[in-house]
Amino acid sequence: MCYRYGQFMCSLQFSAAWAVPVDKEIYYKKSTTLAPKTYTMRFSLWDAETDGSMVWSEEKTINLTGTAIKTLLGDTDHT
């Protein structure tokens, strides 16, 4: 009886995990030596380290006020 209850609770937990929506945004932070001002930057993901194909990109206007680039990637339409 205890085994069946554990099996049921385990399957219930896995079902709930599958129901969670996928987060399509990621926080990005990178130190830089760029001067504080507004920049247009292109972020991209590639399917290989060399000779790969671009699978995602996003161009954003970043208002740099300190020594780090901080932005949320995936919050705009991408190509």
Backbone torsions as a table, in degrees:
resi	resn	phi	psi	omega
1	MET	NA	-44.7	-179.1
2	CYS	-64.6	-37.6	179.0
3	TYR	-62.0	-44.7	-179.5
4	ARG	-65.0	-38.9	178.9
5	TYR	-63.4	-43.9	178.5
6	GLY	-63.1	-39.9	178.5
7	GLN	-63.8	-42.0	178.9
8	PHE	-64.8	-45.6	-178.9
9	MET	-64.8	-38.0	178.9
10	CYS	-64.9	-45.3	179.7
11	SER	-67.5	-34.1	176.8
12	LEU	-64.8	-41.5	179.7
13	GLN	-65.5	-43.0	178.5
14	PHE	-64.9	-36.7	178.9
15	SER	-63.5	-41.1	179.6
16	ALA	-66.4	-37.0	-179.9
17	ALA	-65.7	-37.3	179.4
18	TRP	-69.6	-21.6	-176.5
19	ALA	-83.8	-10.9	-177.8
20	VAL	-72.4	129.6	-179.7
21	PRO	-67.7	152.0	-179.4
22	VAL	-79.6	129.8	176.3
23	ASP	-78.7	120.2	-175.3
24	LYS	-102.0	15.8	178.8
25	GLU	-125.6	149.7	178.4
26	ILE	-139.1	137.1	178.2
27	TYR	-79.3	131.2	-178.5
28	TYR	-120.8	131.1	177.2
29	LYS	-141.0	131.0	-177.5
30	LYS	-146.5	131.2	174.8
31	SER	-67.3	148.0	-178.3
32	THR	-148.0	160.7	174.1
33	THR	-107.7	9.5	178.6
34	LEU	-65.7	149.4	177.8
35	ALA	-72.6	144.9	177.5
36	PRO	-62.6	116.6	174.1
37	LYS	-174.1	-173.7	-179.6
38	THR	-94.1	130.6	-179.6
39	TYR	-124.9	150.5	168.2
40	THR	-102.3	120.2	-175.9
41	MET	-122.9	146.2	175.5
42	ARG	-112.5	124.7	175.9
43	PHE	-106.5	141.0	-178.8
44	SER	-148.9	155.7	174.8
45	LEU	-119.1	140.0	-177.8
46	TRP	-123.2	154.6	-177.3
47	ASP	-87.3	0.5	176.9
48	ALA	-155.3	155.6	-178.9
49	GLU	-68.5	-38.1	175.8
50	THR	-133.4	147.7	178.7
51	ASP	55.8	32.5	-179.3
52	GLY	-95.6	-178.5	176.7
53	SER	-111.7	141.2	177.8
54	MET	-72.9	130.5	-179.6
55	VAL	-109.0	-14.4	-180.0
56	TRP	-161.2	144.2	172.7
57	SER	-151.5	157.7	180.0
58	GLU	-151.4	131.6	177.2
59	GLU	-106.4	130.7	-176.3
60	LYS	-136.2	151.3	170.8
61	THR	-93.2	122.0	-177.5
62	ILE	-113.7	124.8	175.2
63	ASN	-93.4	97.5	-176.2
64	LEU	-82.0	119.0	-178.5
65	THR	-115.3	-9.1	-179.1
66	GLY	-141.4	-144.8	-176.7
67	THR	-102.2	13.6	-179.4
68	ALA	-137.3	140.4	171.7
69	ILE	-84.7	124.9	179.9
70	LYS	-132.1	123.9	179.6
71	THR	-158.7	165.2	175.4
72	LEU	-104.9	114.8	179.6
73	LEU	-88.3	140.6	179.7
74	GLY	97.6	0.0	-178.8
75	ASP	-89.2	-0.3	175.6
76	THR	-126.1	168.3	177.0
77	ASP	-64.2	142.3	179.6
78	HIS	-120.8	162.4	-178.7
79	THR	-106.6	NA	NA
